[in-house]
Amino acid sequence: MTSLLQVDNLKTILNASVTPVRAVNGLSLQILRGETFALLGESGCGKSMAALSVMRLLPEVGEIVSGSIRLSGKDLLSMPETDMRRIRGKRISMIFQEPMLSLNPVLTVAEQIGEVLERHFDLHGVMLQKRILEILNQVGIPDATRRMSEYPFQFSGGMKQRVMIAMALAGEPELLIADEPTTALDVTIQAQVLDLMRDLQRQKGMAILLITHDLGVVAEMAHRIAVMYAGEIVEMAERDDFFRNPAHPYSQKLFAALPGRTKRNQGLAVISGNVPSLSIKFVGCRFADRCDQAWDLCKTIAPAWSKINPKHQVRCHLYSNEAEARFQNQIKDKKSYSKKNFVSQESIDNSKLLNVINLKVHFPIHKGLIKRVAGYVKAVDGVSLAISRGRTLALVGESGCGKTTVGKGILQLITPTAGSVCYDGLELVGLDRKRLRAKRAEFQIIFQDPYSSLNPRMRIIDIIEEGMNALNTKAESEIGNRVHQSNLSKEQVVDALLQRVGLLPETKWRYPHEFSGGQRQRIAIARTLAVNPKLLICDEPTSALDVSVQAQILNLLKELQSSLALAYLFITHNISVVEYLADEIAVMYLGRIVEQGNVSEVLEDPKHPYTQALLSAVPEIEPKSKRAVIHLFGDLPSPANPPSGCHFHPRCPKAMPVCSNDYPKVINFSSSHSARCYLYEQSPFS
Amino acid sequence: MPFKLVILWTDALIYLLLVLVIFFVWFVRHNEHLLVPWRRVGHSVSGMMALTVLTIFITIGLLDTVHFRPAIENNSSTYSKVYGVQVLSLFDVIATPLRTSVEKTYSAPFAAHLYTKETIELSGGSQIREFPRLKFGGAHLYDPETQLVADVIWRTVVGIGFGIFIWCVFVASIVMLIAYRCGKKFKQTFFAIFYNETEIPWRAIFIMLALILVLLGSALVLSSYYHIFGTDKVGQDVFYQSLKSIRTGLVIGTLTTLIMLPFALLLGIMAGYFRGWIDDVIQYIYTTLSSIPSVLLIAAAVLMMQVYMESHPEFFDTIAARADLRLLFLCIILGVTSWTSLCRLLRGEALKLREMEYIQAAHAFGVSHWRIISRHILPNVMHIVLIATVMDFSGLVLAEAVLSYVGVGVDPSMISFGTMINAARMEMAREPMVWWALLSSFSFMFTLVLSANLFADAVQDAFNPRVKTLTFVDRKFAPR
């Protein structure tokens, strides 16, 4: 295989703020024809800027300062812009992260793909239409003849990403740059898209530069991997080498920070701090400040490449000198496993804190001049669940299945249509505003997006005090070492809370925009803790965060649970987080719970075909334990018009005729494990 | 007392506004976290330059707000003093030479002759038609043909010199003040300003100030000998009119906004936040209101009020009082009819904000609706309010002009940009053209609106927590 793209010592700066941000600082890589090269790293590491530099599509403030980019020997940087236009879309094309934003909403899909073809192949009229159809069929858009004249809003997220891929493929590129192509998609859809990319690569023999932060996706897709940190590559290896033996402390930490079942009763390894700002000048190793194996040399001299084997190189002093490295490795063994162990609280009383029975939330669809109700979006359609004190129930499902609505319905932020929410023996549905307010302190919510969950115009102290003021909680709180604090002022309580979630008390005078995503999430947690809740509804609290930060937040949540006996309703789509954190799990599909049980039961022996498919679609890191991926076809149906019978039957690989008639009843497999599926109707358990 | 203080309605409101502003400043100064964004305003170059210009305008406007009636020389020996019916302002007193030097009719800027030919009877009894000399403009010249240009240049130079002198005094005193407050030496402070190392961009302010003072100085010197912007149809000095118009513009811009804001804020946020039937009602109100042509609505209201005022002349002891009340009503009517667009904007924003997670979190804490509105929604829509009001400010000044054109604007006796433009518009068609009235009102309006816009920009930047403004430290190390 010959080298297709050769990047040497690329330096890109952004003149956005006061000091230039060195987004890419001395990046060198080589992509061979037909291979998938993964660029792995957390957000803010300069991955996307590297990709945009290759395309020469940097934002206005961006500037390539030095280095060279060669596409099969041709220098891209010295090319005039007009020639570059002949390269983009033709020889190199790009897929972006957000399919909703990368398609023009006022042009039909065919027009958008046609643009590329007209430009690069000079196709017109019938020929053009034929080619568009061909490409759409290639990326697996069903009923392409009809759908090619539709607009992007008529497509679902997964379909839009397929259209994006179709556009990228239209030029038959030699190199496809995929910038987080599946981050915005659900696991089942992600599996489809990744499969598609793999197939197309095999057919066309094109190279893929895959940019991602997801180790699972890398493990599934990549041939070679480069780990990027703070603008430079710190490790480069073949896939198997990398996963068997990650060399750089940063790579090791990334693995250790991944939640999973095996780590249940221990804290996750965290990388302290955040990715450093790229506007500072680095002396020594960029990771030194966060590295627990760093020693003096790391802080003074930037490490050069050292080779572990011919195809595995790493930028770390640990490997520069054999003897030194061995010495350091010994320390590492001692250090990195001194993790906190959490005592799993078995002694907790089993009384149900929250009992939800047949909860329904229907949103009316208004039509016509007088806004008559034309139908209902059945976002939540009969959900029953129960949470005990100090336990965690995970609610799992694809986006759009109504998970978040369940959470808001329980909190009475949305008035449920029917059903009962019983909190500690008190019925919340229909409770008058005043009495509900008195109870509000006991159940709180943490939101997904730490950027929109804090008011940007309020200081941290005001944010945290808000709940206390509104609910008149006296400072008798249990936070801060459970000392009786009734004589403490509010400010001291805020200090204690901030310390509790791992922030300095001085930060209370600042505004939210001065904090990183993880820190904001800590503030959001501190805000809820201020009112002493017993139940926390965590609505995907880590899905907007990087792996290392996610580990910090998960550790915090786990620690809080063990010390304050909080109960969590953990809403997520991330199975590995569920494995790590949850005691029980409920799988939701289109407004209903299809399977429910203890974590071990459900994850080890999933009964419902949807659960099986969901679990199999999760990209696995360990190559050995790879399960056969069960492919689901199509997307989640609309909750306004759910399929008859079992909602899942149109996508179910094991569907039977009976499935389309009635919704299946609950089948119990054990005292805790149950599912709703006709497959087990005659099973001896029922 | 040689005069009697008169407080007109708009004066009272302006005083009230002034008190509010002073109280606000005092309040902000005692709250460190409120002070921070305003400091950032102080660090913005364009903002501070605009503020310098605005200060001049506001000073003129405020001087023009202090109204009184001078006592009349009383020959009859009664005890009670008699005050004139003419209401003057402090500004009128300062600008007495401008106010009183009235020509016969049009004259061009810096002209020594009238703009129209007149039949002049010579001493011999014969008549000729020629441009007669002005009574005031260039009256000191013996032979304008030869002397005018040189005289104008000389006086301009004198004016500039005068301006620079004032500027020097001003700069020296400010530098001294800063040096005193920072506990540094005069020279040190001066060089810090010269090399632009101070936090507040004093250098830019001083440059702006120099420009203003040079212009003002030469204008002052020249205007006592010439009509620097010419005269209008009845021979009044256009420069004086332009300066008088500033107050009218400021009053219409600020008072209307003040009247409009409560409607727009309250109704807009309520509609977006509560939704449901409240939203429907408010939407219907503003849709109805905005579907009526606003000029029609305003004209109807103004005419009704005009009729009422004319049938009750006993309410007003002076013409100025009548004109002022009419101005106030115009502000109210404009305010009541123009809140719809801002209201619609705010409704949309509130609709967006109510779904934000921090509002949801506040709901989860059981925070009351009004508290959510005042603490969460209001601060987050303030930037829209700020931009909209500044945009409206210029729009309102223009609306006043349009209304004056229709004949339902301010009282004809009141000088405003609108009446000036209205008077000038007819003369644009005339040959040779009378262009100066339009030009001068245009340039004054332009400067006023532009500086207001720039200042609002700076304020908005400073209050937006996501935008980081460059401080002086940053400027020093700016890239390349």
Boltz contact constraints between the chains, C-beta under 6 A:
constraints:
  - contact:
      token1: [A, 15]
      token2: [B, 479]
      max_distance: 6.0
  - contact:
      token1: [A, 18]
      token2: [B, 474]
      max_distance: 6.0
  - contact:
      token1: [A, 20]
      token2: [B, 479]
      max_distance: 6.0
  - contact:
      token1: [A, 411]
      token2: [B, 364]
      max_distance: 6.0
  - contact:
      token1: [A, 413]
      token2: [B, 360]
      max_distance: 6.0
  - contact:
      token1: [A, 413]
      token2: [B, 363]
      max_distance: 6.0
  - contact:
      token1: [A, 437]
      token2: [B, 366]
      max_distance: 6.0
  - contact:
      token1: [A, 440]
      token2: [B, 366]
      max_distance: 6.0
  - contact:
      token1: [A, 444]
      token2: [B, 364]
      max_distance: 6.0
  - contact:
      token1: [A, 445]
      token2: [B, 364]
      max_distance: 6.0
  - contact:
      token1: [A, 447]
      token2: [B, 357]
      max_distance: 6.0
  - contact:
      token1: [A, 452]
      token2: [B, 356]
      max_distance: 6.0
  - contact:
      token1: [A, 452]
      token2: [B, 357]
      max_distance: 6.0
  - contact:
      token1: [A, 453]
      token2: [B, 357]
      max_distance: 6.0
  - contact:
      token1: [A, 453]
      token2: [B, 358]
      max_distance: 6.0
  - contact:
      token1: [A, 453]
      token2: [B, 361]
      max_distance: 6.0
  - contact:
      token1: [A, 454]
      token2: [B, 358]
      max_distance: 6.0
  - contact:
      token1: [A, 455]
      token2: [B, 358]
      max_distance: 6.0
  - contact:
      token1: [A, 455]
      token2: [B, 376]
      max_distance: 6.0
  - contact:
      token1: [A, 456]
      token2: [B, 465]
      max_distance: 6.0
  - contact:
      token1: [A, 457]
      token2: [B, 379]
      max_distance: 6.0
  - contact:
      token1: [A, 457]
      token2: [B, 380]
      max_distance: 6.0
  - contact:
      token1: [A, 467]
      token2: [B, 365]
      max_distance: 6.0
  - contact:
      token1: [A, 470]
      token2: [B, 365]
      max_distance: 6.0
  - contact:
      token1: [A, 470]
      token2: [B, 366]
      max_distance: 6.0
  - contact:
      token1: [A, 470]
      token2: [B, 367]
      max_distance: 6.0
  - contact:
      token1: [A, 471]
      token2: [B, 366]
      max_distance: 6.0
  - contact:
      token1: [A, 511]
      token2: [B, 465]
      max_distance: 6.0
  - contact:
      token1: [A, 513]
      token2: [B, 465]
      max_distance: 6.0
  - contact:
      token1: [A, 513]
      token2: [B, 466]
      max_distance: 6.0
